[in-house]
Amino acid sequence: MGYDLSVELSGVKLDNPVIPASGTFGFGAEFNEYYDINILGSLSFKGTTKEPRFGNPTPRIAETPSGMLNAVGLQNPGIESVIKNELPKLRSFFKKPIIANISGFSPEEYLYCCEKIDKEEQVAIIEVNVSCPNVKHGGMSFGTSPESVGFITKEIKKVTKKPIYIKLSPNVTDIVSIAKACEDAGADGVSLINTLMGMRIDLKTRKPIIKNVTGGLSGPAVFPVALRMVYQVAHAVSIPVIGMGGISTAEDVIEMMMAGADAVQVGAANLVNPYACKEIIEDLPRVMEKYGIKSLKELKG
């Protein structure tokens, strides 16, 4: 018996709902050495800024029970290099539509990057990251109030014809009001959640393990929080929702879509097991059969 794994995001058809999350999959080349990544629904490439960034000082990764902390700080080669070097390389082995993850430190930087990436044919959706918790004077500061996220969304919509998905932070008191502000400002969809602020201390040195002191918590530990927020947002807005946060199994995908997600992103699991997305996709038909699901489209509710 065949099972329909296909989904749709703002008119963009995906063979299945599984998308590696930005920052956990680079630009795909490293993972394509392990398996043909054309099995993926799409991929969200590394968060890209106007200028190249080294990111935060090391150490910037710490293990936690059922998860990890990171404070990479948007390390990336810059938008010009991504367009000139990374995207042509990606096109040589990945033939599906991609999601461009754009970050910034000012409204002007967001607009510059979105206008540039708008011209790239393979980019089907622009995911605007207003939720990175690991950089100062940017990232999350734009995504913590309905007013500022609404302003950024409206301005970006003026410079691109591609669907805009705003990536939301869980580090707010009311994520639903922020999602509604995105929708009211013209966003085509939202993706959530980014990482939760966390911290660990080395008992021997009595100092924070991460040089940045705090970092973003991801992995299975955050899945129930992400599921709750996706449920709340999906029932408050009419635009598509990409759910993410601790997804590591096919069962997690089904559960997230039952909460209201139209598609999902897999993040930290890629860093533990480079085959994570492939194994989840291959396991989906078995889980669908177990729970009597013929089509993933019937799950959203």
C-alpha positions in Angstrom: 0.0 0.0 0.0 1.3 3.4 -0.9 1.4 6.3 1.6 1.3 10.0 0.6 4.1 11.8 2.3 3.8 14.9 0.2 3.1 18.4 1.7 2.8 21.9 0.4 4.1 25.2 1.8 2.8 28.3 0.1 2.5 26.6 -3.3 5.8 24.9 -3.0 5.3 21.1 -3.2 7.6 18.9 -1.2 7.9 15.1 -1.6 7.8 14.8 2.2 7.7 17.2 5.2 11.3 16.6 6.5 13.7 19.6 6.2 17.1 19.8 7.9 17.0 22.9 10.1 19.3 25.9 9.4 22.6 25.7 11.2 22.6 21.9 11.5 23.2 21.0 7.9 25.6 23.6 6.5 24.9 23.9 2.7 24.4 20.2 2.3 27.8 19.1 0.9 29.0 17.4 4.0 25.8 15.3 4.4 25.7 14.5 0.7 28.8 12.5 1.3 26.8 10.2 3.6 23.7 9.8 1.4 21.9 11.3 -1.6 20.2 14.2 0.1 17.6 14.5 -2.7 15.5 12.2 -0.4 14.8 15.3 1.7 11.7 17.4 1.3 13.9 20.5 1.2 16.7 22.0 3.3 17.1 25.3 5.1 20.7 26.4 4.6 23.1 28.0 7.2 21.9 31.3 8.5 23.4 34.0 6.3 24.2 37.6 7.0 25.4 40.5 4.8 29.1 40.2 5.9 31.1 37.0 6.6 31.0 36.1 10.3 33.4 33.9 12.4 30.8 33.6 15.1 31.3 33.6 18.9 34.5 32.6 20.7 35.0 28.9 21.5 34.0 26.8 23.3 30.5 27.3 22.0 28.9 23.8 22.4 28.0 22.0 25.6 26.1 18.7 26.1 23.0 18.6 28.3 20.7 15.8 29.4 18.6 15.0 26.3 20.0 17.9 24.3 22.8 20.4 23.7 23.6 24.1 24.1 25.1 26.1 21.3 26.3 29.6 20.9 27.8 29.4 17.4 26.8 33.0 16.7 25.8 32.8 13.1 29.1 31.8 11.6 28.7 32.0 7.8 30.6 33.2 4.7 28.3 36.1 3.9 25.6 36.5 1.3 27.9 37.3 -1.6 29.9 34.2 -1.1 26.8 32.1 -0.5 25.4 33.2 -3.9 28.7 32.9 -5.7 30.1 29.7 -4.2 27.7 27.7 -2.0 24.5 27.8 -4.1 26.2 26.7 -7.4 27.9 23.9 -5.5 24.6 22.9 -3.9 22.8 22.9 -7.3 25.3 20.4 -8.6 23.9 17.7 -6.3 20.6 18.9 -4.9 17.8 19.3 -7.4 14.9 20.4 -5.1 13.7 23.8 -4.0 15.6 25.1 -1.0 14.8 27.5 1.9 17.2 30.4 2.4 17.7 31.3 6.1 18.5 35.0 6.4 19.7 36.8 9.5 20.7 40.4 10.2 21.7 43.1 12.7 19.7 45.9 11.2 16.6 46.3 9.1 18.8 47.4 6.2 20.9 44.2 6.5 17.8 42.0 6.3 16.5 43.9 3.3 19.9 43.7 1.5 20.2 39.9 2.0 16.5 39.2 1.1 16.7 41.3 -2.1 19.9 39.5 -3.1 18.6 36.0 -2.4 15.3 36.7 -4.1 17.0 36.5 -7.5 18.2 32.9 -6.9 15.9 30.5 -8.8 16.4 27.4 -6.6 15.4 29.4 -3.5 11.7 28.7 -3.0 11.1 30.2 0.4 13.0 32.8 2.4 13.1 32.0 6.2 13.8 35.2 8.1 15.6 34.5 11.4 14.5 37.1 13.9 15.1 34.7 16.8 18.8 33.8 17.1 19.6 34.0 20.9 23.3 33.9 20.5 24.2 37.3 19.0 24.1 40.8 20.5 22.3 43.7 19.0 20.5 41.6 16.4 18.8 38.3 15.8 16.4 37.7 18.7 16.0 41.5 19.4 13.8 41.8 16.3 11.6 38.9 17.2 10.6 39.7 20.8 7.8 42.2 20.1 4.8 42.2 17.7 5.7 45.7 16.6 9.3 45.1 15.6 8.6 41.7 13.9 5.6 43.3 12.1 7.8 46.1 10.8 10.6 43.8 9.6 8.0 41.6 7.9 6.4 44.5 6.0 9.7 45.9 4.8 11.0 42.5 3.6 7.8 41.9 1.7 8.5 45.0 -0.3 11.8 43.6 -1.7 11.0 40.0 -2.5 8.4 38.1 -4.5 9.2 34.8 -2.8 7.2 33.4 0.2 8.5 34.8 3.5 8.5 32.6 6.6 9.4 34.3 9.9 11.4 32.0 12.3 10.1 32.7 15.8 11.8 32.7 19.2 10.4 30.7 22.1 12.1 33.2 24.5 9.1 35.5 24.7 6.1 35.7 27.0 3.5 35.4 24.2 4.5 33.7 21.0 1.0 33.7 19.6 0.8 37.5 19.5 4.1 37.6 17.6 2.9 35.0 15.1 -0.3 37.0 14.6 1.8 40.1 14.0 3.7 38.3 11.3 0.5 37.2 9.6 -1.0 40.7 9.8 2.2 42.1 8.2 2.0 39.8 5.3 4.2 36.8 6.2 3.4 33.7 4.1 4.2 31.4 7.0 6.1 31.0 10.3 8.6 28.5 11.6 9.1 27.7 15.2 10.7 27.2 17.6 14.3 28.4 17.6 16.4 27.4 20.7 15.6 28.1 24.3 18.1 30.2 26.3 20.2 28.0 28.6 23.4 27.7 30.6 25.9 25.2 32.1 28.7 25.7 34.6 31.9 23.6 34.8 32.2 22.5 38.5 36.0 22.4 38.4 36.6 25.9 37.0 33.4 27.3 38.4 32.9 29.1 35.1 30.3 28.8 32.4 31.2 26.0 29.9 30.3 28.2 26.9 32.5 31.2 26.4 29.3 33.2 25.5 28.0 32.2 29.0 24.5 31.4 27.7 23.5 29.3 24.7 20.5 27.9 22.9 19.1 24.6 24.1 17.9 22.2 21.5 17.4 18.4 21.2 14.7 16.0 22.5 14.5 18.0 25.8 12.7 20.9 24.1 10.3 18.8 22.0 7.3 19.2 24.4 7.8 22.9 24.6 8.0 23.2 20.8 4.9 21.0 20.4 2.9 23.2 22.7 4.0 26.4 20.9 3.3 25.0 17.5 -0.1 23.9 18.7 -0.9 27.4 20.0 0.3 29.2 17.0 -1.2 26.9 14.4 -4.6 27.3 16.0 -4.2 31.1 16.0 -3.1 31.9 12.5 -4.2 30.8 9.0 -0.7 30.7 7.4 1.4 27.6 7.2 3.5 26.6 10.2 6.9 24.7 10.0 7.4 22.9 13.3 10.8 22.3 14.8 12.4 21.7 18.2 13.8 18.3 19.3 12.4 16.2 16.4 14.4 13.0 16.1 12.0 10.2 15.1 9.2 9.6 12.6 6.8 9.5 15.5 7.9 13.1 16.5 7.1 14.2 12.9 3.6 12.7 13.1 3.0 14.3 16.5 4.2 17.7 15.4 1.9 17.6 12.4 -1.0 16.5 14.5 -0.3 19.7 16.6 -0.7 21.7 13.4 2.6 21.8 11.6 2.5 21.7 7.8 6.1 20.5 7.6 8.9 20.0 10.1 12.6 20.8 10.5 15.1 18.5 12.1 18.0 20.2 13.9 20.1 18.8 16.7 19.4 15.2 15.6 21.6 15.8 12.5 24.6 16.5 14.8 24.2 13.3 16.7 23.4 11.1 13.7 24.2 12.3 10.2 21.6 9.8 8.8 18.8 11.2 11.1 16.7 12.8 8.3 17.1 9.9 6.0 16.1 7.4 8.7 13.1 9.5 9.7 11.8 9.7 6.1 12.3 6.0 5.5 10.5 5.2 8.7 7.5 7.4 8.1 5.5 4.8 6.0 5.8 2.3 8.9 4.6 4.7 11.4 1.8 5.9 9.1 0.7 2.3 8.7 0.8 1.7 12.4 -1.6 4.6 13.1 -3.8 4.2 10.0 -2.6 7.3 8.3 -2.8 7.2 4.5 -1.8 10.8 3.8 0.2 13.3 5.9 -2.1 16.1 4.7 -4.9 14.7 6.7 -3.0 15.2 10.0 -3.2 19.0 10.2 -5.9 19.9 12.7 
